[in-house]
Amino acid sequence: MGALLDRHHLDGRLDGAELAGRLAQVSAAVTRADLNRTVADLPGAADTVPVRDVLELVGTGGDQRRWGEWLVPPRIVLRSWFGNAHLDMRRARFVTGEVTIESDIVIGNLDVRLPAGATADLAEARTGFGSVRDRLGASERRGVPHVVVLGGVRCGNITVR
């Protein structure tokens, strides 16, 4: 995103103040819509952030991990026979304000870490042997992002914090 803005600054489409303002908007963006607003009027904007509707993390053994700065699509599908899934979304960028996580883990844990202001819906999350824990606590209002966890783990825990 920054490279596109820099290119338009060098080409004279953006002055220094406008470039600085747009880079600040990119840094503060939470959803794909926020990012789109910063570049929508510039040529080449459609190619800046690759969008994927579904992220599938599939494995037979070992952990599945996402952390740091990554793009969170509207739907994440987790499948594993044996291993944990760790989704750290604290520094991630969200394509939409709501994310659905579909989990089918046989033996292992699902650990989801959300940014400040986020909420989670664990009403349809299940575990055979283990527990479902919402460490965010109840919220009167729906946050952004809002994460819905479906499915679950057969032997292990589901934790959202």
trRosetta pair geometry for C-beta under 8 A, 3 or more apart (Angstrom, degrees):
i j d omega theta_ij theta_ji phi_ij phi_ji
1 4 5.9 -53 -157 31 33 110
1 5 6.7 27 150 -13 65 106
1 26 5.1 164 124 -138 138 137
1 35 6.3 -97 -107 -155 145 111
1 38 7.3 49 -174 89 122 133
1 39 6.8 -139 -150 -33 88 141
1 48 5.4 79 -96 166 61 127
1 49 6.4 10 -67 -60 100 102
2 5 5.7 -57 -149 40 35 110
2 6 6.1 38 153 -21 69 106
2 23 6.4 52 -116 -120 90 100
2 26 6.7 176 -68 105 75 165
3 6 5.6 -52 -145 37 31 113
3 7 6.4 36 154 -23 64 104
4 7 5.8 -53 -150 32 30 113
4 8 6.6 23 155 -12 64 105
4 39 6.0 32 112 -131 138 144
4 42 6.8 126 156 111 111 142
4 44 6.1 -166 -138 107 112 115
4 45 6.9 108 173 -101 153 57
4 48 4.9 -46 -32 -105 151 123
5 8 5.9 -58 -149 40 32 106
5 9 6.3 37 151 -22 65 105
5 14 6.7 -24 -167 31 76 166
5 19 5.9 130 162 -142 107 82
5 22 5.4 -176 -128 105 136 130
5 23 6.2 175 110 -69 162 83
5 26 7.4 -114 -25 -31 147 144
5 38 7.7 -38 -78 147 124 111
5 39 7.0 -108 -70 -92 86 107
5 42 7.8 -151 -96 -37 57 175
6 9 5.5 -54 -149 34 33 114
6 10 6.4 30 154 -16 67 105
6 19 7.5 75 -93 -150 46 127
7 10 5.8 -55 -149 38 31 109
7 11 6.2 23 153 -13 65 111
7 44 7.8 -28 87 70 141 155
8 11 5.5 -55 -139 44 34 110
8 13 4.1 -63 -175 61 93 121
8 14 4.9 66 118 -2 101 109
8 19 7.9 175 85 -96 91 96
8 42 5.4 -59 -84 -145 155 133
8 43 7.9 151 -96 46 111 79
9 12 7.9 55 175 -61 28 17
9 13 7.3 -81 -70 58 25 72
9 14 4.5 -55 -87 73 67 104
9 15 7.7 82 -136 -148 82 5
9 16 7.3 77 -151 -88 120 46
9 19 4.5 30 -90 -86 130 138
13 42 6.7 113 131 -125 148 98
14 18 4.5 -135 -161 94 88 116
14 19 4.7 113 133 -64 125 82
14 22 7.0 -61 -143 10 148 140
15 18 5.1 88 52 14 71 104
15 19 7.0 -131 98 -8 33 92
16 19 5.7 -55 -146 35 29 113
16 20 6.4 28 157 -18 65 106
17 20 5.8 -54 -149 36 31 111
17 21 6.4 31 153 -19 64 107
18 21 5.6 -53 -146 37 33 113
18 22 6.3 29 157 -16 66 107
19 22 6.0 -60 -147 39 28 106
19 23 6.3 27 156 -18 65 108
20 23 5.9 -55 -145 37 29 110
20 24 6.5 32 154 -21 62 105
21 24 5.7 -55 -153 33 30 112
21 25 6.6 31 149 -19 64 104
22 25 5.4 -49 -150 34 38 114
22 26 6.5 42 150 -22 67 100
22 38 4.9 122 -158 -168 89 101
22 39 7.4 93 -168 -68 130 70
23 26 5.5 -46 -148 32 37 114
23 27 6.5 38 152 -19 64 103
24 27 5.7 -53 -150 36 33 112
24 28 6.4 19 155 -8 65 111
25 28 5.9 -65 -145 46 30 103
25 29 6.5 54 151 -53 64 92
25 34 7.2 -161 170 170 88 89
25 37 7.2 -107 168 94 137 99
25 38 4.5 169 102 -96 127 117
26 29 5.6 -32 -152 -5 32 120
26 35 6.5 55 -126 -121 73 78
26 38 5.4 -178 -65 126 78 176
28 34 7.4 -118 104 174 73 137
29 34 3.6 164 -140 113 86 121
29 35 4.7 78 -169 -62 162 71
29 38 7.0 -84 -66 -17 129 131
29 93 6.4 24 107 -135 105 107
30 34 5.6 91 38 -3 59 153
30 93 7.4 178 -171 -142 23 59
30 94 5.8 -2 153 35 68 110
30 97 7.8 49 115 -104 112 75
30 115 7.7 -147 -134 75 104 153
30 144 6.1 85 125 134 149 107
30 145 6.9 -168 162 -44 110 85
31 34 4.9 112 56 -1 69 98
31 35 7.4 -132 104 2 45 85
31 93 7.7 130 -128 178 12 72
31 94 4.7 -42 -106 89 61 95
31 95 6.8 6 -167 126 73 13
31 96 6.0 25 -152 -145 116 13
31 97 5.4 -37 -87 -64 143 67
31 144 7.2 -62 -43 179 116 116
31 145 7.2 135 -81 -83 93 96
32 35 5.5 -54 -153 39 40 112
32 36 6.1 45 149 -26 70 104
32 49 6.8 -170 -135 106 93 145
32 51 6.7 61 -135 -107 150 115
32 71 7.8 61 -81 -157 100 105
32 93 7.3 97 -72 148 61 101
32 94 6.8 -101 -20 114 73 50
32 95 3.9 18 -28 -147 131 50
32 96 6.4 -20 25 -53 109 47
33 36 5.5 -49 -145 33 33 116
33 37 6.7 38 155 -25 63 100
33 96 7.5 63 -19 -115 103 50
33 97 7.8 -25 18 -36 126 92
34 37 6.0 -53 -156 27 30 112
34 38 7.3 28 150 -21 60 103
35 38 6.0 -58 -161 27 38 111
35 39 7.2 -12 160 17 69 105
35 48 7.9 -154 157 101 116 124
35 49 5.9 39 132 -19 150 157
35 93 6.8 46 -45 -174 134 133
36 39 6.9 -91 -156 53 31 80
36 40 5.3 51 161 -67 76 102
36 45 7.4 94 -146 161 63 123
37 40 6.0 -24 -121 -9 26 119
39 42 4.9 -64 -167 37 75 117
39 45 4.1 166 131 -123 104 113
39 48 6.1 27 94 4 165 161
40 45 5.8 167 -108 138 25 167
41 45 7.7 84 42 -34 24 150
42 45 5.1 114 71 -54 82 108
44 47 5.7 -57 -172 39 70 108
44 48 7.0 90 135 -53 81 91
45 48 5.7 -38 -157 -6 45 121
49 71 6.7 152 -176 -107 105 145
49 93 7.9 -95 -148 113 139 146
50 71 7.4 165 74 50 75 164
51 71 7.7 -121 -109 158 49 142
51 73 7.3 117 -172 -112 66 95
51 95 6.0 110 -138 -128 97 130
52 55 6.2 90 105 -69 128 74
52 71 7.6 113 28 106 95 119
52 73 4.9 -76 89 -79 77 140
53 73 5.7 117 173 -177 13 129
53 74 6.1 -27 -159 41 64 105
53 75 6.4 15 152 33 71 106
54 73 6.0 -146 -79 111 12 148
54 74 7.8 -48 -75 67 53 77
54 75 4.7 -29 -106 84 77 107
54 76 7.4 155 -160 -95 61 26
54 77 6.1 15 -175 -4 110 109
55 66 7.9 33 149 -66 152 154
55 72 7.7 -85 0 -146 143 47
55 73 5.0 155 -22 25 95 120
55 75 7.4 175 25 96 65 56
55 76 4.9 -16 65 -115 100 76
55 77 7.2 -179 88 27 49 68
56 76 7.9 165 -84 -163 31 51
56 77 4.6 -14 -111 67 75 108
56 79 7.4 -5 -170 13 92 105
57 64 4.1 105 161 -168 129 141
57 66 7.6 -118 -73 -32 144 109
57 76 7.1 7 4 -176 105 96
57 77 7.2 175 29 88 62 56
57 78 5.2 -9 67 -111 103 69
57 79 7.4 169 91 30 56 61
57 80 7.8 -19 122 -50 89 104
57 85 6.6 123 100 -128 139 113
58 64 8.0 75 -6 -92 11 139
58 77 7.7 1 -60 112 91 97
58 78 7.9 171 -79 -159 49 35
58 79 4.6 4 -118 63 82 104
58 80 7.2 -178 -154 -70 39 62
59 62 5.6 -90 165 64 145 89
59 64 5.7 -174 6 -63 128 101
59 79 7.5 158 28 94 47 66
59 80 5.0 7 66 -112 84 92
59 81 7.7 -114 112 22 61 76
59 83 5.8 -27 97 46 126 150
60 80 7.2 172 -109 -152 11 60
60 81 4.8 7 -156 22 59 122
60 82 7.0 16 153 31 53 85
61 80 7.8 125 -81 -168 19 95
61 81 6.5 -37 -62 70 64 100
61 82 4.7 -1 -110 73 75 102
61 83 5.6 132 -168 -44 33 115
62 82 7.9 59 -3 97 37 77
62 83 4.8 2 79 -108 22 145
63 83 5.0 -157 -75 -178 37 106
63 84 4.8 -11 -117 62 94 83
63 85 7.2 169 -163 -84 70 30
63 86 6.4 11 -179 3 119 104
63 108 7.9 165 -105 -152 66 135
64 78 6.3 177 74 -137 154 100
64 80 6.3 -139 -15 -63 120 134
64 83 6.6 103 -12 121 78 123
64 84 7.4 -145 34 102 67 47
64 85 4.6 -8 64 -114 106 78
64 86 7.3 174 89 28 56 61
65 85 7.7 -177 -75 -156 43 45
65 86 4.7 1 -114 63 81 102
65 87 7.9 -175 -150 -77 42 41
65 88 7.9 8 -168 5 85 98
66 70 5.3 -101 -176 58 106 165
66 86 7.4 -172 35 99 53 67
66 87 5.3 13 54 -126 103 67
66 88 6.7 -159 98 39 62 66
66 89 7.9 32 105 -73 109 67
66 92 7.5 43 140 -88 112 132
67 70 7.4 91 71 -5 13 124
67 86 7.1 -10 -54 123 107 107
67 88 3.9 30 -114 50 85 124
67 91 7.8 53 173 43 61 107
68 88 7.5 64 -10 88 40 116
68 91 5.8 -49 -173 77 30 129
68 92 7.9 85 95 -74 37 70
69 91 5.2 -72 -74 132 63 106
69 92 6.7 149 -144 -104 36 41
69 93 7.0 33 -166 -15 81 94
70 92 5.0 -32 62 -119 71 97
70 93 7.4 -149 97 29 29 75
71 92 7.1 159 -94 -170 13 92
71 93 5.3 -27 -108 71 63 99
71 95 6.5 64 175 -53 95 93
72 76 7.4 -49 -158 -52 84 120
72 89 5.9 28 -69 -128 147 113
72 92 4.8 68 -30 149 110 136
72 93 6.8 -175 16 85 80 42
72 94 4.8 -26 65 -107 113 63
72 95 6.4 -138 90 1 58 82
72 99 5.7 -35 153 -100 120 145
72 145 7.4 -34 91 -80 146 174
73 76 6.8 138 62 -65 90 72
73 95 5.2 13 -127 10 42 143
73 99 7.6 113 93 -128 42 98
74 95 5.7 -85 -42 82 72 119
74 96 4.6 30 -93 23 95 132
74 98 7.0 34 -146 89 86 70
74 99 6.2 -154 -154 -114 34 57
74 100 6.8 22 152 19 70 88
75 99 7.3 178 -79 -162 27 64
75 100 5.0 -10 -113 64 75 98
75 101 8.0 165 -160 -84 50 30
75 102 7.0 12 -172 -3 95 107
76 87 7.0 78 146 -107 169 151
76 99 6.7 24 -3 175 103 108
76 100 7.2 -174 30 94 65 51
76 101 4.8 -13 67 -113 106 72
76 102 7.1 -178 91 27 53 67
77 102 4.8 -12 -112 66 70 108
78 85 4.7 7 -150 -104 145 163
78 101 6.8 14 -4 -177 113 93
78 102 6.9 179 26 90 69 55
78 103 4.7 -5 62 -116 115 68
78 104 6.8 173 94 34 67 57
78 105 6.3 -18 128 -53 112 98
78 110 6.9 130 88 -110 163 115
79 104 4.9 1 -110 70 75 102
79 105 7.5 -175 -146 -77 26 54
80 83 4.7 -99 180 57 139 96
80 84 7.9 -88 98 4 164 6
80 85 6.6 -176 -1 -51 141 102
80 104 7.7 155 27 96 53 62
80 105 4.8 6 57 -122 97 82
80 106 6.9 -127 104 20 61 78
80 108 5.8 -19 101 28 131 150
81 106 4.9 -3 -151 28 45 133
81 107 7.1 9 151 29 52 87
82 106 6.5 -41 -63 73 56 107
82 107 4.9 1 -114 65 71 106
82 108 6.4 138 -166 -46 33 108
83 105 7.5 -113 71 -147 61 110
83 107 7.9 73 0 88 33 73
83 108 4.8 1 90 -93 25 150
84 105 7.9 43 -123 -155 31 150
84 108 4.5 -161 -77 -174 47 107
84 109 4.7 -2 -124 54 102 79
84 110 7.4 -178 -163 -76 69 31
84 111 6.9 13 177 4 115 103
84 156 7.5 -177 -103 -159 77 148
85 103 7.0 -153 42 -125 153 110
85 105 6.3 -131 -7 -74 115 139
85 108 6.8 93 -8 128 73 128
85 109 7.4 -143 37 100 63 51
85 110 4.9 -3 63 -115 106 71
85 111 7.1 177 92 30 58 63
86 111 5.0 -6 -114 66 70 106
86 113 8.0 11 -174 -1 81 103
87 101 7.2 -142 17 -111 165 140
87 110 7.9 0 8 -171 104 82
87 111 7.2 175 30 92 63 57
87 112 4.9 -5 67 -115 105 73
87 113 7.1 -172 97 28 57 67
88 91 7.6 17 131 24 98 85
88 92 7.6 153 111 -31 57 110
88 113 4.5 1 -124 53 66 120
89 92 4.3 -62 -150 26 64 130
89 94 7.7 47 -171 -71 120 99
89 99 8.0 -164 -116 38 158 165
89 112 7.0 6 2 -173 113 83
89 113 6.3 178 30 87 68 63
89 114 5.5 -3 68 -113 115 49
89 115 6.2 -94 116 -22 84 84
89 118 7.5 84 98 -75 125 168
89 145 7.4 -75 150 49 143 137
89 147 7.7 160 26 -68 164 140
90 113 5.5 -34 -36 128 102 107
90 114 7.0 102 -77 140 65 15
90 115 4.9 130 -136 -85 48 71
91 115 7.6 135 -53 -86 28 112
92 115 7.6 -138 43 -36 78 117
94 97 6.8 90 125 -94 137 29
94 99 6.6 -107 -140 -50 111 117
94 144 8.0 -162 65 173 155 81
94 145 4.7 171 -96 -74 165 135
96 99 7.0 152 71 -68 90 65
96 145 7.8 95 102 -130 55 108
97 144 4.8 -50 -147 -132 103 100
97 145 5.6 -171 -165 -122 46 66
97 146 6.4 34 146 17 81 90
98 145 6.7 162 -90 -168 25 84
98 146 4.8 -22 -108 69 78 96
98 147 7.6 166 -159 -85 56 29
98 148 6.8 21 -177 -7 101 106
99 145 5.8 28 -3 166 106 134
99 146 7.4 170 25 85 67 47
99 147 4.9 -18 68 -111 98 76
99 148 7.2 -176 91 26 48 69
100 147 7.8 157 -91 -161 23 57
100 148 4.9 -22 -110 69 71 103
100 150 6.3 9 -174 0 100 115
101 110 7.7 141 143 -175 137 137
101 112 6.8 -131 -21 -87 170 142
101 147 6.3 19 -8 -176 110 103
101 148 7.1 179 25 87 69 50
101 149 4.9 -18 68 -111 107 68
101 150 6.9 172 85 27 52 69
102 150 5.0 -20 -107 72 68 106
102 151 5.2 74 -169 1 63 131
103 110 5.3 -31 -127 -81 154 153
103 125 7.4 34 39 -134 127 90
103 149 6.6 1 -1 -168 120 93
103 150 7.1 164 21 82 73 51
103 151 4.3 -172 64 91 60 111
103 152 5.5 54 88 -94 114 13
103 153 6.5 -44 143 -51 125 71
103 158 7.2 156 65 -106 166 120
104 151 5.3 -70 -64 -179 67 144
104 152 7.9 44 -97 58 39 36
105 108 4.7 -93 173 62 127 103
105 109 7.7 -86 120 28 157 5
105 110 6.2 177 7 -52 147 99
105 152 7.4 -86 39 139 86 40
105 153 4.2 -24 75 -109 104 88
105 154 7.2 -147 99 11 57 73
105 156 6.3 -48 112 47 123 142
106 153 7.5 -6 78 -159 4 70
106 154 5.1 -14 -151 31 47 124
106 155 6.9 8 152 27 55 92
107 153 7.7 91 -118 -176 15 104
107 154 6.9 -48 -65 69 53 96
107 155 4.7 -10 -111 68 74 110
107 156 6.2 127 -167 -39 40 113
108 153 6.2 -127 72 -137 62 130
108 155 7.9 71 5 83 36 72
108 156 4.9 -17 92 -73 23 165
109 130 7.5 -175 -103 -154 80 152
109 153 6.7 -41 -112 -62 29 172
109 156 4.4 -145 -74 177 54 117
109 157 4.8 2 -126 57 102 78
109 158 7.3 -179 -164 -78 67 34
109 159 7.1 3 180 9 113 101
110 149 7.5 139 124 -148 146 133
110 152 7.5 -127 9 -152 139 51
110 153 5.9 -167 -11 -40 102 120
110 156 7.3 109 -5 117 69 122
110 157 7.4 -137 41 105 63 52
110 158 4.7 1 62 -118 109 75
110 159 7.2 172 92 29 62 58
111 159 5.2 -2 -116 64 70 101
111 161 7.7 -16 -167 17 84 104
112 120 7.2 130 96 -108 135 143
112 147 6.5 -169 160 136 149 160
112 149 7.2 -147 -7 -77 153 126
112 159 7.1 -175 31 96 67 54
112 160 4.6 -13 69 -112 108 76
112 161 7.4 155 86 26 58 58
113 160 8.0 173 -82 -158 27 50
113 161 5.6 -20 -111 74 69 85
114 118 3.7 -121 163 79 125 147
114 119 8.0 -158 145 -5 164 10
114 120 6.6 -154 -33 -52 153 109
114 136 6.7 -5 50 -78 131 132
114 145 7.2 -134 -152 66 109 95
114 147 6.3 -138 -93 0 128 135
114 160 6.6 25 -14 -177 116 94
114 161 7.2 -176 22 94 81 35
115 118 5.3 103 61 -24 64 119
115 145 7.4 79 41 21 104 94
117 143 4.9 167 156 -160 60 120
117 144 6.4 -18 136 60 112 63
118 136 7.2 -96 93 -120 81 148
118 143 4.9 159 -150 110 16 133
118 144 7.1 -73 -102 103 59 21
118 145 5.2 -1 -121 60 103 67
118 146 7.0 176 -162 -83 72 34
118 147 6.6 27 174 -6 119 103
119 136 6.6 166 -130 133 48 151
119 139 4.9 -106 -109 40 121 146
119 141 7.8 -151 -46 105 149 53
119 142 5.5 -128 49 -152 149 50
119 143 3.7 140 -16 24 92 100
119 146 5.1 -9 67 -117 92 80
119 147 7.5 -173 95 27 46 69
120 134 6.0 -165 79 -132 119 106
120 136 5.8 131 17 23 107 143
120 146 7.4 168 -89 -164 30 57
120 147 4.7 -21 -111 69 81 95
120 148 7.5 161 -162 -84 60 29
120 149 6.7 18 -175 -11 108 105
120 160 4.4 -27 10 150 179 161
121 124 7.7 26 134 18 97 86
121 146 7.0 37 -14 172 102 98
121 147 7.2 -165 25 96 70 48
121 148 4.5 -11 61 -112 113 75
121 149 7.0 -174 86 22 60 67
122 125 4.3 -46 -163 18 79 127
122 132 5.5 162 165 167 130 122
122 134 5.2 -150 9 -66 141 113
122 149 5.3 6 -111 49 68 117
122 158 7.0 157 -144 119 122 128
122 160 6.4 -153 -64 7 124 134
124 148 7.6 26 41 177 111 95
124 149 7.2 -173 73 95 76 60
124 150 5.1 -6 105 -118 121 68
124 151 7.7 29 132 -13 95 32
125 132 4.9 141 104 -132 113 135
125 149 4.2 19 -77 107 119 113
125 150 7.0 -116 -80 -104 61 13
125 151 7.3 -4 -126 72 56 38
125 152 5.1 115 -175 -87 64 102
125 158 5.1 -142 167 108 132 166
126 132 7.3 -52 -106 -56 16 134
126 151 6.9 -87 38 168 93 27
126 152 3.8 -140 67 2 59 152
127 130 4.1 -79 159 68 143 100
127 131 6.5 -66 59 -12 147 5
127 132 5.8 176 1 -51 112 85
127 152 5.0 -131 -66 167 56 130
127 153 5.0 6 -116 65 91 82
127 154 7.3 155 -157 -128 57 7
127 155 7.8 111 -174 -100 91 13
127 156 6.5 -120 -142 74 121 53
127 157 6.6 3 -111 -114 165 31
127 158 5.9 -159 -51 -6 120 100
128 152 8.0 150 -19 110 66 123
128 153 7.5 -109 17 113 80 58
128 154 4.4 8 11 -165 129 58
128 155 6.0 -40 69 -66 108 58
129 154 7.2 24 22 146 83 56
129 155 4.6 6 56 -122 109 73
129 156 7.6 58 83 -11 75 32
130 153 6.3 -6 44 88 150 116
130 155 6.5 126 -28 -171 112 34
130 156 4.8 -5 -64 106 161 18
130 157 4.3 -145 179 -71 120 55
130 158 7.4 109 119 -4 124 67
131 157 5.3 0 56 -124 69 96
131 158 7.6 -128 108 40 46 67
132 152 7.3 -65 -84 -126 114 125
132 157 7.4 176 -80 -163 32 65
132 158 4.6 -1 -119 62 73 109
133 157 6.7 4 6 -178 107 113
133 158 7.0 172 27 91 63 59
133 159 4.6 -3 65 -113 107 77
133 160 7.2 -171 98 30 62 61
134 137 6.8 162 125 -55 96 19
134 138 7.9 74 113 -60 136 54
134 160 5.4 -5 -121 59 61 107
135 159 6.4 26 -13 -172 114 92
135 160 6.5 -168 29 89 77 52
135 161 3.9 -4 67 -101 129 85
136 139 7.2 -35 137 -34 110 112
136 160 6.1 -39 -10 119 108 99
136 161 6.5 170 -52 -138 71 31
139 142 7.3 125 102 -90 121 25
139 143 6.2 -18 136 -29 169 103
142 146 5.2 -7 -178 -89 101 140
143 146 5.9 147 70 -78 62 77
147 160 7.0 -177 85 -137 130 136
149 152 7.6 76 149 -86 106 70
149 158 6.5 143 154 -178 155 137
149 160 6.9 -144 -27 -57 140 129
152 158 5.9 -81 -140 -46 88 138
153 156 4.0 -62 143 61 149 103
153 157 7.1 -8 55 39 144 13
153 158 6.2 173 9 -54 108 90
